[in-house]
Amino acid sequence: MKKILIIALFAAVILAGCKDESEENFSDNQSFSIVRTGAYSDKGFYAVDEDDCLVCFIDKNSYTSTPLCSKPNCTHDGSSCNAYYEGLYGVYVNDGSVYVMAEEVKNGSMDLYKLSMDGSEKSKVRTLFQTEGEDTAYSAEFIIHRGVGYLAVNWLQEDGENEREQILYRVSLKDDGMDDVFKVKGYSPVIHLVSTDEDNIYFSSSIYKSPSQKAEDEETAGHCYNGKDGSVTDIPVPSDQMFEACYADTVHSMLRDRDMGTMMDKKLEFFASDIDGNNNRSVYKLENVQVAGIFRDDKYRYIEIEDASNSHMKMVDYDGREICDFNTEGKRAMWSDGENLLFRDYESGKFSLFNIETSKETVIEGTD
């Protein structure tokens, strides 16, 4: 059976007349999460509504949510609706258009669609990848940066006795062109897209040196791909740390000692270093906490903690200063624009915006 199983490893959209085609070119310069359940523009957020398989726009001025479809009398519950997608996975904003990544369940393909900002036009751009045989994709990581897509599909290794290859691709948004950017070969190879900066795409790779897949046999590395000249350079990261991101020529990494039986982080420590690997320093540390997710943008880290009594999120800047700590019980973090956090309530399904400066949370009202 052909199958695409997408898992988060760490862990839009306007009615006609609400927005025009002069939307700025928002490059994908943040890595709030691996699964792209949101994106943003200066007017608001573009978010995935998994319950109804819709792409919605959350207006941060009127605090309303609207499906991205301007068809008159549309019920927004089938393929004829421009906002509806079977197997909805990710949403992106680039150069005055909204892009949607969605699975075609019947044929096992992951496809990319393009929408106008008012939801009046919808077209399929291309197929990003297609499952073959019994292969299972457990993580499909895709971003759009400066008008180009970058894709890494991490496949389950059914036969642990043999090595396999993992590839990072540069993907055209105009035709079926797809070029190799980087390859890594080993046991259970994985590539993670972590951040972007100017012309650069930062990513990590990991392999096991033997089929036993013992923790001490895992090798991880950080890399930088320059989209202008096509070069790939290594980013120095200490061997006991995981490459997180690179912002303003500072490399950020993480050391995590987790008890997999209790899912408790015995130690979670964040580091910063110069781009050449020098001046590695600890900037923030937590001990004996159950971390449910770690998200980031180019301003802050958001650390989601599940305590025995409640769920809460610590927001910390990259120098290690705690900005705030707030309750997230019953809510899931979806995206950030550095000023507001977008949440989804598990029970009601409603979105809400948490303003970082005022610590005020506003529930978003839905409209047809």
N, C-alpha and C positions, 0 to 999 in steps of 0.2 A: 504494500500500500504506500502510495506517495504521501509524504507528510511533512508539514512545516510546523514545528513546535517552537514558539518564540518565548524566551524567558528573560526577564531582567536579571542581569548577573550581579548587580551591586545592591548591588542593587545593583476655514475659519472663515467667509464667513460673515458675511454681511448681507443684509437685505439691500435690494436696489435703493440707491439714494443715500445710504449710510456712509459710503466710502467711495472715493473716486480712484482713477487709475494712476494718480500721481504719487502713490505710495512709494516711500523711499526704498532703496535697495538695502535690505537687512541681511547681511551675511551671517552665517551660522557661527557666531563667535563664542558660544558658550556650550558647556557640556553638562547641563543640569541633570540629565539622566541618559542612560544608554538607550532605553526604549523611548522614542520621541513622541510622548503623549501630548506635547505642547510646543508652541512657538510663540513669538510675539512681534508686534509692530509698535509704533508710537501711539496707536489708538487703543490697543488692548491685546488680548491673548487669543490664540487659535488652539482649540483643544479637542481631544478625542473623547467622544461619549461612547464608551464601549457597550453600554446597555442598549442603546438604540442604533448602534453602528453609524453614528453621524459625526461629521466634523462641524464644530460650533465656534462662533466668535463670541468672546466675552468682552464687552465694551467696558473699559475701566472708568469711563466718565458717567455713563447711565446705569452701570451695574446690571446689565441685561445680557442674556445668552440667546443667540439666534443661530439656527442651522444655516449653513452656507448654501442656500438655494433661493433663487428669486423667481422660480416658476409660480405663476398664479395658481392658487388653490392646491398646491402640492401638499400631500399628507406626510412627506418625509419618512416613508416606511418601506421603500423598495428601490430597486436599481434605476428607476426612472427619475429619482430625485438626485440632484447634483451633489447633495451633502451626504448621501448614503453610500457606504462601501462595505461589501462583505469582507470579513477578516481584516477590519481596519487596524492599522499598526502604527503609523507615524504621520506627522504633519510638519511642514516646513514652509518658510516664507523666503522668497528670493526674487529680486528685481521686479516687484509689482505683481507677482503671481503667488498663488498658494499651491504647493505640491503635496500630494497625499500618497503614502505608501500603503498598499492593501493587498491581501492575499486573495487569489482566485482559488477557492477551496476545491472545486471540481478537478482542475488540472494541476494543482500544486504549484502554481507560479506566484511570485511576488512581483507586483506591477506598480509602476509609478504613474500618477495622474497629475494633470495640471488644470487649475481652475482660475478663472478671473476673480478679481477681488469682490465683485458684487454677486458671485455665484451664478451668473447667467450662462457661462460657457465652461464646458468640461471636456477634456480630451485625454486619451491615454498617451503618455509619452513613450513608454517602452516597458518591456519585461526586464526586471533587474536580475532575477535568477529563477531557475526551474529545478524542482527536485527530480532526482533520477533514481529509479530502483527503490531500495529500502533506505536510502540516505535520509537522515533527519537533521534539519537545521535547528539548533537550539538557541542561536543568537544571530540575528541579522542586524548589523550595525551600519547605518547609512547617515550621511550628512550631505548638505549642499553648502558649498563655500565658494564665493566669487564665481557663481554661475556654473560650477562643476560639481558632480556628485562623487562621493567616495564611499565604497562599499566593502565590507568584510563579512562574509558568511561563515560562521563557525559551525562545522559539521560534527555530529557525534561520531566518534571512532568506534565502529562496531567491532572491528578486529583489533584488540589491544596489542597484539603481537607484532604488528607492522606499523611503520611510520607512515604519515601522510603529510600532504602539503597544504598550507593555508596561504591565501593570497589576498592582498589589499588591492582593490581595483580603482582606477580613475574612470568615471562613468560620464559619457556625454548626455546632456539633457536635450539634444537636438536630433540625435539619430541613435542607432544601435551600437555605436562605438564604445569599446571598453578596453582599457589598457592595464597591464600589470604595473603596479607601483612597487610592491614589495612582496617577497615570498619567504616563508619560514617553514622548515620541515623538521618533523620529530614526532614523538608520541603525544597525542592529544594537543596539537598546536592550536593556539588561540591568538587572535588579534583584537585589540580594543582601541577604538577611536576615543581620544581623551580630551582634546581641545584644539582650537585653531587660533592663529594669530598672524595678522598681515597676510603674507602669501603662504604661510606654513600650516601643515596638518601634522599634529602631534599624535602619536599612537604608541601602543606597547605591544610586545609579543611575548609569548611564553610557550615553552615546550617541556616535556619530560625527557630526560636523557636515557631512560630505560622504560620498558613496558610495565614495570612494577608500579610506576607512578607514586613513588614515595615522595614525601614533601621535600626531603633533602636533595632529590634528583631534579627538582623543577628549576628551570632557568628562565628568568624574566629579563627584558631589556626595554629601553625607551628609544624612540626613533622620531626623526623629523623629516617630513617630505616637503620640499619647496615646490609649490605649484608653478612657479615661474620658470625655473631652470630644470626641473625634473630630478634634482639631486635628493638622495636620502642620506642623512647623517645620524649617527648614534647619539643619544642623550645619556650622559653618564649618570647612573643611579646606583647607590650602594647595593650590594648583592642581597641584603636582608630586607630591602624596601621595595615597594611597588610604585611605579611611575604613575602619578595621578594626572598632572596637567602642567602646562607651561604658560605663564602669563608675565608680560613685561620682563622678559629675559630672566625670569626666576623659575627654577624647576621645583615642582611640588611632588612629594612622595609620601608614602604611608607604610607603617609597620603595624601589622595586625596579628595578634596572638589570640586565636579564637578556640574555645572549647566547643567542638562540633556536636558534642552530646547535649549540652545545655544551650548552645548558640550564644554563650556569654563571651564577650570580649574581655579576656583577662587583661589585655593591654592593647590600646589603640593609640598610636603616636604618629603625629604628622611632622614632616620635615620640609625645609626649604634649602636650596643651594643655588649657586651661580650656574649659568648655562653650561660652563665647562666642568661642572661637578665639584668645584671647590667651595669652601665655606659651608659645608653641610651642617645644618643646625636644627635642633628640635624646637618647634614653635607651639605645639599644643598636645596635651596628652589626657586620655581618659583611661580609667581602670575599672574592671568589674562592672561593666554595663552591657546590656543587651541591645546592640545596635541593629535596627531594622533596615536602615538605608543610609547611604551617604550620597548627597547630591552637591553639585557645585555650579557656580557661574563665575564670571571673571572678577567678582567682588568678594564673594563669601562662600564658605562651606556650610551646608545644612546637614546636621547629624541627627537622624531620627532615632530616638531611644525608647525602648519598650520596658518601662519599669513594672514592678509588681502591682503598683497602685494606679499608674496612668501612663499614657504615651505623651512624649513631649519632644520638641525639636530645639537643639542648640544651634544658633547661628553664630559663626566664628569667622573673623576676617583672616587673611592669609599671614598676618603677623601674630596670630594666636589670641587676639582680643575677642572676648565674648561680647557679641552685640546684644543678643537677647535670648531668652529661653521661654518658650510658650507651649501651651497645651495643644496637642494634636489628636486627642482621643476621638476615634471614629472617623478620622479624615486621612486622606492620602495626598501627599505633595505631588504636584504635576509639573509645575514650571515656575520660573522666576525671571523677572526682567531687571533684577538688582534693586528694584524699588517696591515691588509687590510680589507676594507668593500666591500662586494659584493652587487651591485645594479642591478636592472632591469628597463629599460626604458619602461614606459607605452605604448608609441606610437610606437616606433620602435621594441620593444621586445628584444633589445640587452642588454647583460650584460655589466657591467663596474666594474672596481676595483679602489677603492679610497685608496691610500696609506696614512696611518695616519701620518707617520713621515714627509713626503714631501708635503702632501696635494695635490698630483697630482692624477688626475683621468684618467684612460686609458680605452677606449672602447674596448670590446672584439670582435674579428672577428670570425664569425662562419665558420666551415668547415664541409664537408659531411662525 
